């Protein structure tokens, strides 16, 4: 998920910064998720796009959320084929074929 950053974040201070950024991203993602639920049933059509943004943000900041979201999407192939590039699915497909 974040392997390209391993060499860049070898400094202890940078590691702390990375943990802080991931924590803030997870909190913002959860906040957007909570806000998106009532907006989904309201007449203002902001709930679904906000939900999608929160899922992408959560998948980018949390390994567990990334595995849960990609696992769900892989069980639904039509959906997965449309969004796999956002969740890094292209890299998974290349590793399997090569």
Secondary structure, DSSP 8 states (H G I E B T S, - for coil): --GGGTTTT-SHHHHHHHHHHHHHHHHHHHHHHHHHHHHHHSSSTTHHHHHHHHHHHHHHH-HHHHHHHHHHHHTSHHHHHHHTTTTTHHHHHHHHH-
